[in-house]
Amino acid sequence: MYTMRRRALILGFLLFLGAALIRVGGTLAHARLLRAEPPPGSVVKTPPAVVRLWFALAPNEELDPRRCTLSVWDRQGRRVDDGKGGVDLNDLDRRTMIARLKPIGPGTYTVRWKAVTAPDRGASQGSFRFTVAPSKTP
């Protein structure tokens, strides 16, 4: 009787542990922002023409071009990209996103992104700011 109860407890614990590991593994599979150009929190002297993001993904995943979004906004809440930001289709690994910007001037801009991976549709999102410094005239 005692060993049957002990075996049942051990089996229950192992099932719980297995379920927890599966959940953690799924969580780690979401896209994670590795770096960006311009970098988050940076102050740049020249207004960029594009914003580009690089993501870390699981080996069998890629960014889903139909579900990923990338946009850039000024302090007044106006969108300053061309409205087509998303997965860079020139990146055959599908691990980068790009947004082409309209001509922008000095100021602080907010980059907003949503990365959805395929095939599991795991989603992550975030935002960051960068600043274009005013030009110094002699």
Legacy VTK file of the C-alpha trace (Angstrom):
# vtk DataFile Version 3.0
C-alpha trace
ASCII
DATASET POLYDATA
POINTS 138 float
0.000 0.000 0.000
2.758 2.410 0.989
4.744 1.807 -2.229
1.663 2.265 -4.412
0.978 5.636 -2.799
4.635 6.571 -3.146
4.638 5.570 -6.820
1.467 7.596 -7.423
3.061 10.674 -5.800
6.227 10.278 -7.834
4.235 9.812 -11.046
2.115 12.872 -10.242
5.230 14.946 -9.572
6.843 13.822 -12.841
3.707 14.685 -14.799
3.615 18.125 -13.159
7.307 18.672 -13.885
6.869 17.612 -17.525
3.939 19.995 -17.998
5.941 22.836 -16.443
8.908 22.187 -18.727
6.684 22.133 -21.802
5.190 25.485 -20.764
8.624 27.041 -20.188
9.859 25.707 -23.529
6.908 27.313 -25.309
7.560 30.612 -23.573
11.198 30.639 -24.623
10.185 30.069 -28.242
8.810 33.604 -28.694
10.823 36.111 -30.689
13.226 38.187 -28.611
14.544 41.532 -29.830
18.334 41.271 -30.184
19.201 44.707 -31.518
17.871 47.618 -33.512
19.124 50.389 -35.781
18.883 53.047 -34.538
19.510 51.484 -31.101
16.882 51.841 -28.360
17.445 55.022 -26.338
20.043 56.348 -28.775
20.575 59.907 -29.960
21.500 60.042 -33.646
22.885 63.027 -35.537
21.452 62.091 -38.916
17.775 61.169 -39.380
17.583 57.505 -40.411
15.861 56.432 -43.615
14.901 53.056 -42.124
14.433 51.368 -38.776
15.616 47.755 -38.669
15.102 45.164 -35.922
16.871 41.803 -35.463
15.251 38.964 -33.498
16.426 35.776 -31.804
14.205 32.835 -32.710
14.145 29.112 -32.127
15.986 27.179 -34.883
12.771 25.943 -36.520
10.967 29.302 -36.457
10.772 32.450 -38.533
8.862 35.727 -38.355
5.422 35.512 -39.953
5.184 38.254 -42.632
1.370 38.289 -42.463
1.196 38.910 -38.713
4.265 41.005 -37.775
4.044 44.780 -37.557
6.542 47.617 -37.195
5.688 51.301 -37.002
7.374 54.584 -36.029
5.591 57.542 -34.410
6.505 61.127 -33.529
5.709 62.858 -30.222
2.421 64.206 -31.593
1.208 60.673 -32.353
1.689 60.914 -36.115
2.997 57.930 -37.979
6.290 58.751 -39.739
6.921 55.486 -41.610
5.444 54.478 -44.960
2.848 52.178 -43.355
4.402 49.022 -44.800
6.704 48.100 -41.901
7.117 44.431 -41.100
9.225 41.413 -41.906
12.128 42.187 -44.241
11.328 39.905 -47.183
14.920 40.264 -48.438
16.075 38.397 -45.311
15.701 34.752 -46.338
15.962 33.630 -42.684
12.959 35.846 -41.791
14.605 37.129 -38.590
14.500 40.880 -39.271
11.873 43.593 -39.613
12.181 46.900 -41.419
10.222 50.155 -41.648
11.033 52.840 -44.212
10.683 56.342 -42.829
9.331 59.495 -44.385
11.777 62.411 -44.087
11.963 63.255 -40.371
13.623 66.045 -38.439
14.917 66.548 -34.923
12.805 65.029 -32.178
12.037 61.852 -30.283
10.401 58.939 -32.068
8.726 55.786 -30.770
9.196 52.442 -32.512
6.411 49.895 -31.910
6.741 46.273 -32.953
4.866 43.018 -32.787
6.687 39.815 -33.714
4.670 36.673 -34.448
6.544 33.479 -35.168
5.641 30.694 -37.548
4.664 27.939 -37.287
3.549 28.281 -33.627
2.163 31.862 -33.790
3.964 32.818 -30.584
3.724 36.596 -30.187
5.871 39.172 -28.451
5.742 42.930 -28.691
7.494 46.004 -27.459
8.476 49.571 -28.088
11.452 51.858 -27.670
12.457 55.434 -28.411
15.293 57.072 -30.261
16.056 60.758 -30.711
17.279 62.715 -33.715
19.466 65.527 -32.387
19.045 69.046 -33.732
21.709 69.953 -36.277
24.301 72.376 -35.009
24.759 75.390 -37.242
27.969 77.411 -36.821
LINES 1 139
138 0 1 2 3 4 5 6 7 8 9 10 11 12 13 14 15 16 17 18 19 20 21 22 23 24 25 26 27 28 29 30 31 32 33 34 35 36 37 38 39 40 41 42 43 44 45 46 47 48 49 50 51 52 53 54 55 56 57 58 59 60 61 62 63 64 65 66 67 68 69 70 71 72 73 74 75 76 77 78 79 80 81 82 83 84 85 86 87 88 89 90 91 92 93 94 95 96 97 98 99 100 101 102 103 104 105 106 107 108 109 110 111 112 113 114 115 116 117 118 119 120 121 122 123 124 125 126 127 128 129 130 131 132 133 134 135 136 137
